[in-house]
Amino acid sequence: MSDRFLQMLPCQKILLLLLLSLIFFVACFGCAAIIKEKRPEEIVTPALPWDVKNYALFLKQNMKNMNERYSTQYAPYDFVVDTDTGSTRIQNLIEPEIALEIKDRPWTDNMEDDYKLYKIFKYVQNDYIFFMEPNKWLTVKETVKSKKGDCKSLSLLLMSLLISAGIDAHAAISNGHMWVNAFYDSRWHVLEIDNDPERKKIYSIPGFYDNPLYKIYPDHTEKRVLI
């Protein structure tokens, strides 16, 4: 092989090297590409910059994709996020004890659960600045310190405070958005932390909050099962 290679013309050598490179590329990356194609495409946040039109188009396709690929049954799932200090399970961002560090909080332990929930919800909604930051995950402590956050940060804060107050709650992720579900008055209620009137039109689309792709609990995560 080496003697024949040396006897080849320069152009023949180049063609042979290109052919070998192509074979190597297919061998190394072709299988990975096939495996990737077999895995369902899971959208957590829209790829396009935010605006109502882009989000509405994304939402329509994403809800269709999820309902075609996933059942309404759930199974445990290891949800890992990237933070400034490295990768970690999303449960490590939840900090119910942060309530003890909030001075002059407008709720007390002796309040009725429904009123306590209302006061906690309004505290997060009114005392924190909502801004869009889809690719950044913060701890609850970082959110309290900065007094601002996106749907992810503020939902984890709200969930942490509700849990610390003895209220059953979990976060949900679907359609590029995150919110909190809380249990009171014998049923689950959606707590939407985003006040933006344009985005709330999107959230009001029938089925938006139904069967979220992920449910984030204090000690584990669940994900809808593939069909």
C-alpha positions as protocol buffer text, in pm:
chain_id: "A"
residue {
  index: 1
  type: MET
  ca { x: 0 y: 0 z: 0 }
}
residue {
  index: 2
  type: SER
  ca { x: 281 y: 241 z: 93 }
}
residue {
  index: 3
  type: ASP
  ca { x: 473 y: 169 z: -234 }
}
residue {
  index: 4
  type: ARG
  ca { x: 163 y: 217 z: -446 }
}
residue {
  index: 5
  type: PHE
  ca { x: 85 y: 537 z: -262 }
}
residue {
  index: 6
  type: LEU
  ca { x: 433 y: 673 z: -336 }
}
residue {
  index: 7
  type: GLN
  ca { x: 396 y: 589 z: -706 }
}
residue {
  index: 8
  type: MET
  ca { x: 66 y: 780 z: -736 }
}
residue {
  index: 9
  type: LEU
  ca { x: 41 y: 1118 z: -897 }
}
residue {
  index: 10
  type: PRO
  ca { x: -13 y: 1413 z: -654 }
}
residue {
  index: 11
  type: CYS
  ca { x: -373 y: 1455 z: -766 }
}
residue {
  index: 12
  type: GLN
  ca { x: -439 y: 1083 z: -708 }
}
residue {
  index: 13
  type: LYS
  ca { x: -291 y: 1106 z: -359 }
}
residue {
  index: 14
  type: ILE
  ca { x: -520 y: 1398 z: -275 }
}
residue {
  index: 15
  type: LEU
  ca { x: -829 y: 1212 z: -400 }
}
residue {
  index: 16
  type: LEU
  ca { x: -735 y: 902 z: -200 }
}
residue {
  index: 17
  type: LEU
  ca { x: -682 y: 1104 z: 117 }
}
residue {
  index: 18
  type: LEU
  ca { x: -1015 y: 1280 z: 69 }
}
residue {
  index: 19
  type: LEU
  ca { x: -1190 y: 943 z: 22 }
}
residue {
  index: 20
  type: LEU
  ca { x: -1028 y: 800 z: 335 }
}
residue {
  index: 21
  type: SER
  ca { x: -1126 y: 1115 z: 530 }
}
residue {
  index: 22
  type: LEU
  ca { x: -1486 y: 1079 z: 415 }
}
residue {
  index: 23
  type: ILE
  ca { x: -1495 y: 713 z: 519 }
}
residue {
  index: 24
  type: PHE
  ca { x: -1350 y: 805 z: 859 }
}
residue {
  index: 25
  type: PHE
  ca { x: -1606 y: 1083 z: 907 }
}
residue {
  index: 26
  type: VAL
  ca { x: -1900 y: 856 z: 826 }
}
residue {
  index: 27
  type: ALA
  ca { x: -1764 y: 582 z: 1052 }
}
residue {
  index: 28
  type: CYS
  ca { x: -1711 y: 816 z: 1346 }
}
residue {
  index: 29
  type: PHE
  ca { x: -2005 y: 1050 z: 1314 }
}
residue {
  index: 30
  type: GLY
  ca { x: -2257 y: 861 z: 1103 }
}
residue {
  index: 31
  type: CYS
  ca { x: -2363 y: 632 z: 1387 }
}
residue {
  index: 32
  type: ALA
  ca { x: -2392 y: 927 z: 1623 }
}
residue {
  index: 33
  type: ALA
  ca { x: -2608 y: 1107 z: 1370 }
}
residue {
  index: 34
  type: ILE
  ca { x: -2832 y: 802 z: 1334 }
}
residue {
  index: 35
  type: ILE
  ca { x: -2861 y: 768 z: 1710 }
}
residue {
  index: 36
  type: LYS
  ca { x: -2944 y: 1136 z: 1738 }
}
residue {
  index: 37
  type: GLU
  ca { x: -3216 y: 1099 z: 1476 }
}
residue {
  index: 38
  type: LYS
  ca { x: -3368 y: 813 z: 1672 }
}
residue {
  index: 39
  type: ARG
  ca { x: -3388 y: 1026 z: 1984 }
}
residue {
  index: 40
  type: PRO
  ca { x: -3692 y: 1256 z: 1997 }
}
residue {
  index: 41
  type: GLU
  ca { x: -3629 y: 1623 z: 1954 }
}
residue {
  index: 42
  type: GLU
  ca { x: -3704 y: 1787 z: 2287 }
}
residue {
  index: 43
  type: ILE
  ca { x: -3750 y: 2162 z: 2286 }
}
residue {
  index: 44
  type: VAL
  ca { x: -3718 y: 2338 z: 2621 }
}
residue {
  index: 45
  type: THR
  ca { x: -3687 y: 2697 z: 2497 }
}
residue {
  index: 46
  type: PRO
  ca { x: -3767 y: 2853 z: 2158 }
}
residue {
  index: 47
  type: ALA
  ca { x: -3464 y: 2890 z: 1930 }
}
residue {
  index: 48
  type: LEU
  ca { x: -3577 y: 3224 z: 1788 }
}
residue {
  index: 49
  type: PRO
  ca { x: -3552 y: 3554 z: 1980 }
}
residue {
  index: 50
  type: TRP
  ca { x: -3862 y: 3633 z: 2181 }
}
residue {
  index: 51
  type: ASP
  ca { x: -4162 y: 3802 z: 2026 }
}
residue {
  index: 52
  type: VAL
  ca { x: -4528 y: 3705 z: 2036 }
}
residue {
  index: 53
  type: LYS
  ca { x: -4542 y: 3589 z: 1673 }
}
residue {
  index: 54
  type: ASN
  ca { x: -4231 y: 3371 z: 1702 }
}
residue {
  index: 55
  type: TYR
  ca { x: -4353 y: 3221 z: 2029 }
}
residue {
  index: 56
  type: ALA
  ca { x: -4700 y: 3147 z: 1894 }
}
residue {
  index: 57
  type: LEU
  ca { x: -4549 y: 2960 z: 1597 }
}
residue {
  index: 58
  type: PHE
  ca { x: -4310 y: 2774 z: 1825 }
}
residue {
  index: 59
  type: LEU
  ca { x: -4589 y: 2684 z: 2066 }
}
residue {
  index: 60
  type: LYS
  ca { x: -4819 y: 2545 z: 1799 }
}
residue {
  index: 61
  type: GLN
  ca { x: -4551 y: 2312 z: 1664 }
}
residue {
  index: 62
  type: ASN
  ca { x: -4410 y: 2218 z: 2004 }
}
residue {
  index: 63
  type: MET
  ca { x: -4748 y: 2118 z: 2153 }
}
residue {
  index: 64
  type: LYS
  ca { x: -4815 y: 1906 z: 1845 }
}
residue {
  index: 65
  type: ASN
  ca { x: -4472 y: 1741 z: 1866 }
}
residue {
  index: 66
  type: MET
  ca { x: -4504 y: 1663 z: 2237 }
}
residue {
  index: 67
  type: ASN
  ca { x: -4850 y: 1511 z: 2208 }
}
residue {
  index: 68
  type: GLU
  ca { x: -4736 y: 1293 z: 1916 }
}
residue {
  index: 69
  type: ARG
  ca { x: -4421 y: 1169 z: 2091 }
}
residue {
  index: 70
  type: TYR
  ca { x: -4518 y: 1149 z: 2457 }
}
residue {
  index: 71
  type: SER
  ca { x: -4794 y: 986 z: 2656 }
}
residue {
  index: 72
  type: THR
  ca { x: -4953 y: 1157 z: 2956 }
}
residue {
  index: 73
  type: GLN
  ca { x: -4779 y: 913 z: 3192 }
}
residue {
  index: 74
  type: TYR
  ca { x: -4470 y: 1021 z: 3386 }
}
residue {
  index: 75
  type: ALA
  ca { x: -4146 y: 848 z: 3491 }
}
residue {
  index: 76
  type: PRO
  ca { x: -3844 y: 959 z: 3697 }
}
residue {
  index: 77
  type: TYR
  ca { x: -3593 y: 1169 z: 3506 }
}
residue {
  index: 78
  type: ASP
  ca { x: -3252 y: 1312 z: 3600 }
}
residue {
  index: 79
  type: PHE
  ca { x: -3286 y: 1679 z: 3506 }
}
residue {
  index: 80
  type: VAL
  ca { x: -2940 y: 1838 z: 3496 }
}
residue {
  index: 81
  type: VAL
  ca { x: -2878 y: 2210 z: 3431 }
}
residue {
  index: 82
  type: ASP
  ca { x: -2567 y: 2417 z: 3365 }
}
residue {
  index: 83
  type: THR
  ca { x: -2485 y: 2695 z: 3611 }
}
residue {
  index: 84
  type: ASP
  ca { x: -2191 y: 2933 z: 3643 }
}
residue {
  index: 85
  type: THR
  ca { x: -2028 y: 2684 z: 3882 }
}
residue {
  index: 86
  type: GLY
  ca { x: -2089 y: 2373 z: 3670 }
}
residue {
  index: 87
  type: SER
  ca { x: -2358 y: 2115 z: 3597 }
}
residue {
  index: 88
  type: THR
  ca { x: -2597 y: 2006 z: 3873 }
}
residue {
  index: 89
  type: ARG
  ca { x: -2937 y: 1847 z: 3930 }
}
residue {
  index: 90
  type: ILE
  ca { x: -3212 y: 2106 z: 3927 }
}
residue {
  index: 91
  type: GLN
  ca { x: -3310 y: 2003 z: 4280 }
}
residue {
  index: 92
  type: ASN
  ca { x: -2982 y: 2156 z: 4402 }
}
residue {
  index: 93
  type: LEU
  ca { x: -3112 y: 2500 z: 4298 }
}
residue {
  index: 94
  type: ILE
  ca { x: -3420 y: 2470 z: 4522 }
}
residue {
  index: 95
  type: GLU
  ca { x: -3371 y: 2621 z: 4871 }
}
residue {
  index: 96
  type: PRO
  ca { x: -3679 y: 2628 z: 5099 }
}
residue {
  index: 97
  type: GLU
  ca { x: -3463 y: 2756 z: 5386 }
}
residue {
  index: 98
  type: ILE
  ca { x: -3413 y: 3083 z: 5195 }
}
residue {
  index: 99
  type: ALA
  ca { x: -3740 y: 3205 z: 5352 }
}
residue {
  index: 100
  type: LEU
  ca { x: -3557 y: 3254 z: 5681 }
}
residue {
  index: 101
  type: GLU
  ca { x: -3322 y: 3502 z: 5513 }
}
residue {
  index: 102
  type: ILE
  ca { x: -3596 y: 3726 z: 5374 }
}
residue {
  index: 103
  type: LYS
  ca { x: -3648 y: 4022 z: 5604 }
}
residue {
  index: 104
  type: ASP
  ca { x: -3994 y: 4174 z: 5654 }
}
residue {
  index: 105
  type: ARG
  ca { x: -4162 y: 3898 z: 5456 }
}
residue {
  index: 106
  type: PRO
  ca { x: -4537 y: 3967 z: 5423 }
}
residue {
  index: 107
  type: TRP
  ca { x: -4655 y: 3623 z: 5537 }
}
residue {
  index: 108
  type: THR
  ca { x: -4649 y: 3447 z: 5871 }
}
residue {
  index: 109
  type: ASP
  ca { x: -4672 y: 3085 z: 5983 }
}
residue {
  index: 110
  type: ASN
  ca { x: -5008 y: 3136 z: 6155 }
}
residue {
  index: 111
  type: MET
  ca { x: -5188 y: 3248 z: 5837 }
}
residue {
  index: 112
  type: GLU
  ca { x: -5436 y: 3018 z: 5664 }
}
residue {
  index: 113
  type: ASP
  ca { x: -5271 y: 2830 z: 5378 }
}
residue {
  index: 114
  type: ASP
  ca { x: -5469 y: 2999 z: 5100 }
}
residue {
  index: 115
  type: TYR
  ca { x: -5391 y: 3348 z: 5232 }
}
residue {
  index: 116
  type: LYS
  ca { x: -5029 y: 3254 z: 5299 }
}
residue {
  index: 117
  type: LEU
  ca { x: -5001 y: 3127 z: 4942 }
}
residue {
  index: 118
  type: TYR
  ca { x: -5148 y: 3451 z: 4809 }
}
residue {
  index: 119
  type: LYS
  ca { x: -4902 y: 3664 z: 5009 }
}
residue {
  index: 120
  type: ILE
  ca { x: -4603 y: 3456 z: 4897 }
}
residue {
  index: 121
  type: PHE
  ca { x: -4714 y: 3464 z: 4534 }
}
residue {
  index: 122
  type: LYS
  ca { x: -4763 y: 3842 z: 4538 }
}
residue {
  index: 123
  type: TYR
  ca { x: -4429 y: 3891 z: 4711 }
}
residue {
  index: 124
  type: VAL
  ca { x: -4243 y: 3713 z: 4429 }
}
residue {
  index: 125
  type: GLN
  ca { x: -4455 y: 3870 z: 4157 }
}
residue {
  index: 126
  type: ASN
  ca { x: -4429 y: 4229 z: 4285 }
}
residue {
  index: 127
  type: ASP
  ca { x: -4087 y: 4246 z: 4454 }
}
residue {
  index: 128
  type: TYR
  ca { x: -3879 y: 4090 z: 4176 }
}
residue {
  index: 129
  type: ILE
  ca { x: -3803 y: 4218 z: 3827 }
}
residue {
  index: 130
  type: PHE
  ca { x: -3899 y: 3974 z: 3552 }
}
residue {
  index: 131
  type: PHE
  ca { x: -3659 y: 3957 z: 3259 }
}
residue {
  index: 132
  type: MET
  ca { x: -3589 y: 3709 z: 2980 }
}
residue {
  index: 133
  type: GLU
  ca { x: -3276 y: 3497 z: 3024 }
}
residue {
  index: 134
  type: PRO
  ca { x: -3357 y: 3154 z: 2874 }
}
residue {
  index: 135
  type: ASN
  ca { x: -3010 y: 2999 z: 2885 }
}
residue {
  index: 136
  type: LYS
  ca { x: -2904 y: 3085 z: 3241 }
}
residue {
  index: 137
  type: TRP
  ca { x: -2990 y: 2888 z: 3556 }
}
residue {
  index: 138
  type: LEU
  ca { x: -2953 y: 3052 z: 3898 }
}
residue {
  index: 139
  type: THR
  ca { x: -2983 y: 2923 z: 4251 }
}
residue {
  index: 140
  type: VAL
  ca { x: -3266 y: 3059 z: 4462 }
}
residue {
  index: 141
  type: LYS
  ca { x: -3012 y: 3239 z: 4678 }
}
residue {
  index: 142
  type: GLU
  ca { x: -2872 y: 3418 z: 4372 }
}
residue {
  index: 143
  type: THR
  ca { x: -3223 y: 3523 z: 4270 }
}
residue {
  index: 144
  type: VAL
  ca { x: -3303 y: 3665 z: 4614 }
}
residue {
  index: 145
  type: LYS
  ca { x: -2976 y: 3857 z: 4613 }
}
residue {
  index: 146
  type: SER
  ca { x: -3028 y: 4010 z: 4268 }
}
residue {
  index: 147
  type: LYS
  ca { x: -3406 y: 4069 z: 4314 }
}
residue {
  index: 148
  type: LYS
  ca { x: -3469 y: 3968 z: 3954 }
}
residue {
  index: 149
  type: GLY
  ca { x: -3509 y: 3659 z: 3740 }
}
residue {
  index: 150
  type: ASP
  ca { x: -3680 y: 3491 z: 3448 }
}
residue {
  index: 151
  type: CYS
  ca { x: -3958 y: 3232 z: 3461 }
}
residue {
  index: 152
  type: LYS
  ca { x: -3710 y: 2962 z: 3573 }
}
residue {
  index: 153
  type: SER
  ca { x: -3546 y: 3158 z: 3854 }
}
residue {
  index: 154
  type: LEU
  ca { x: -3868 y: 3308 z: 3990 }
}
residue {
  index: 155
  type: SER
  ca { x: -4056 y: 2978 z: 3969 }
}
residue {
  index: 156
  type: LEU
  ca { x: -3784 y: 2801 z: 4168 }
}
residue {
  index: 157
  type: LEU
  ca { x: -3798 y: 3083 z: 4424 }
}
residue {
  index: 158
  type: LEU
  ca { x: -4178 y: 3067 z: 4448 }
}
residue {
  index: 159
  type: MET
  ca { x: -4167 y: 2689 z: 4480 }
}
residue {
  index: 160
  type: SER
  ca { x: -3902 y: 2710 z: 4754 }
}
residue {
  index: 161
  type: LEU
  ca { x: -4105 y: 2962 z: 4956 }
}
residue {
  index: 162
  type: LEU
  ca { x: -4427 y: 2763 z: 4923 }
}
residue {
  index: 163
  type: ILE
  ca { x: -4256 y: 2444 z: 5038 }
}
residue {
  index: 164
  type: SER
  ca { x: -4102 y: 2626 z: 5334 }
}
residue {
  index: 165
  type: ALA
  ca { x: -4454 y: 2740 z: 5428 }
}
residue {
  index: 166
  type: GLY
  ca { x: -4585 y: 2382 z: 5423 }
}
residue {
  index: 167
  type: ILE
  ca { x: -4774 y: 2416 z: 5093 }
}
residue {
  index: 168
  type: ASP
  ca { x: -4749 y: 2129 z: 4844 }
}
residue {
  index: 169
  type: ALA
  ca { x: -4597 y: 2265 z: 4524 }
}
residue {
  index: 170
  type: HIS
  ca { x: -4388 y: 2168 z: 4223 }
}
residue {
  index: 171
  type: ALA
  ca { x: -4255 y: 2348 z: 3919 }
}
residue {
  index: 172
  type: ALA
  ca { x: -4345 y: 2255 z: 3563 }
}
residue {
  index: 173
  type: ILE
  ca { x: -4161 y: 2305 z: 3234 }
}
residue {
  index: 174
  type: SER
  ca { x: -4321 y: 2292 z: 2892 }
}
residue {
  index: 175
  type: ASN
  ca { x: -4349 y: 2498 z: 2574 }
}
residue {
  index: 176
  type: GLY
  ca { x: -4034 y: 2694 z: 2652 }
}
residue {
  index: 177
  type: HIS
  ca { x: -4176 y: 2819 z: 2981 }
}
residue {
  index: 178
  type: MET
  ca { x: -4168 y: 2737 z: 3353 }
}
residue {
  index: 179
  type: TRP
  ca { x: -4437 y: 2792 z: 3616 }
}
residue {
  index: 180
  type: VAL
  ca { x: -4550 y: 2655 z: 3954 }
}
residue {
  index: 181
  type: ASN
  ca { x: -4842 y: 2429 z: 4045 }
}
residue {
  index: 182
  type: ALA
  ca { x: -4965 y: 2454 z: 4405 }
}
residue {
  index: 183
  type: PHE
  ca { x: -5220 y: 2238 z: 4585 }
}
residue {
  index: 184
  type: TYR
  ca { x: -5490 y: 2407 z: 4792 }
}
residue {
  index: 185
  type: ASP
  ca { x: -5870 y: 2395 z: 4817 }
}
residue {
  index: 186
  type: SER
  ca { x: -5847 y: 2024 z: 4729 }
}
residue {
  index: 187
  type: ARG
  ca { x: -5703 y: 2078 z: 4380 }
}
residue {
  index: 188
  type: TRP
  ca { x: -5395 y: 2193 z: 4188 }
}
residue {
  index: 189
  type: HIS
  ca { x: -5370 y: 2557 z: 4078 }
}
residue {
  index: 190
  type: VAL
  ca { x: -5138 y: 2715 z: 3821 }
}
residue {
  index: 191
  type: LEU
  ca { x: -4931 y: 3004 z: 3959 }
}
residue {
  index: 192
  type: GLU
  ca { x: -4806 y: 3214 z: 3669 }
}
residue {
  index: 193
  type: ILE
  ca { x: -4529 y: 3450 z: 3770 }
}
residue {
  index: 194
  type: ASP
  ca { x: -4505 y: 3635 z: 3436 }
}
residue {
  index: 195
  type: ASN
  ca { x: -4722 y: 3949 z: 3431 }
}
residue {
  index: 196
  type: ASP
  ca { x: -4652 y: 4053 z: 3072 }
}
residue {
  index: 197
  type: PRO
  ca { x: -4992 y: 4105 z: 2902 }
}
residue {
  index: 198
  type: GLU
  ca { x: -4872 y: 3994 z: 2557 }
}
residue {
  index: 199
  type: ARG
  ca { x: -4712 y: 3674 z: 2683 }
}
residue {
  index: 200
  type: LYS
  ca { x: -5016 y: 3599 z: 2901 }
}
residue {
  index: 201
  type: LYS
  ca { x: -5221 y: 3583 z: 2581 }
}
residue {
  index: 202
  type: ILE
  ca { x: -4996 y: 3297 z: 2474 }
}
residue {
  index: 203
  type: TYR
  ca { x: -5023 y: 3124 z: 2812 }
}
residue {
  index: 204
  type: SER
  ca { x: -5403 y: 3138 z: 2785 }
}
residue {
  index: 205
  type: ILE
  ca { x: -5402 y: 2914 z: 2475 }
}
residue {
  index: 206
  type: PRO
  ca { x: -5605 y: 2601 z: 2565 }
}
residue {
  index: 207
  type: GLY
  ca { x: -5380 y: 2317 z: 2676 }
}
residue {
  index: 208
  type: PHE
  ca { x: -5075 y: 2535 z: 2746 }
}
residue {
  index: 209
  type: TYR
  ca { x: -5044 y: 2423 z: 3110 }
}
residue {
  index: 210
  type: ASP
  ca { x: -5180 y: 2070 z: 3057 }
}
residue {
  index: 211
  type: ASN
  ca { x: -4948 y: 1770 z: 3092 }
}
residue {
  index: 212
  type: PRO
  ca { x: -4615 y: 1958 z: 3107 }
}
residue {
  index: 213
  type: LEU
  ca { x: -4310 y: 1782 z: 2970 }
}
residue {
  index: 214
  type: TYR
  ca { x: -4130 y: 1800 z: 3307 }
}
residue {
  index: 215
  type: LYS
  ca { x: -4249 y: 1817 z: 3668 }
}
residue {
  index: 216
  type: ILE
  ca { x: -3986 y: 1940 z: 3913 }
}
residue {
  index: 217
  type: TYR
  ca { x: -4035 y: 1823 z: 4274 }
}
residue {
  index: 218
  type: PRO
  ca { x: -3809 y: 1904 z: 4572 }
}
residue {
  index: 219
  type: ASP
  ca { x: -3651 y: 1558 z: 4566 }
}
residue {
  index: 220
  type: HIS
  ca { x: -3694 y: 1433 z: 4208 }
}
residue {
  index: 221
  type: THR
  ca { x: -3802 y: 1516 z: 3854 }
}
residue {
  index: 222
  type: GLU
  ca { x: -4058 y: 1341 z: 3638 }
}
residue {
  index: 223
  type: LYS
  ca { x: -4087 y: 1348 z: 3259 }
}
residue {
  index: 224
  type: ARG
  ca { x: -4360 y: 1238 z: 3022 }
}
residue {
  index: 225
  type: VAL
  ca { x: -4299 y: 888 z: 2886 }
}
residue {
  index: 226
  type: LEU
  ca { x: -4229 y: 834 z: 2518 }
}
residue {
  index: 227
  type: ILE
  ca { x: -4506 y: 663 z: 2321 }
}
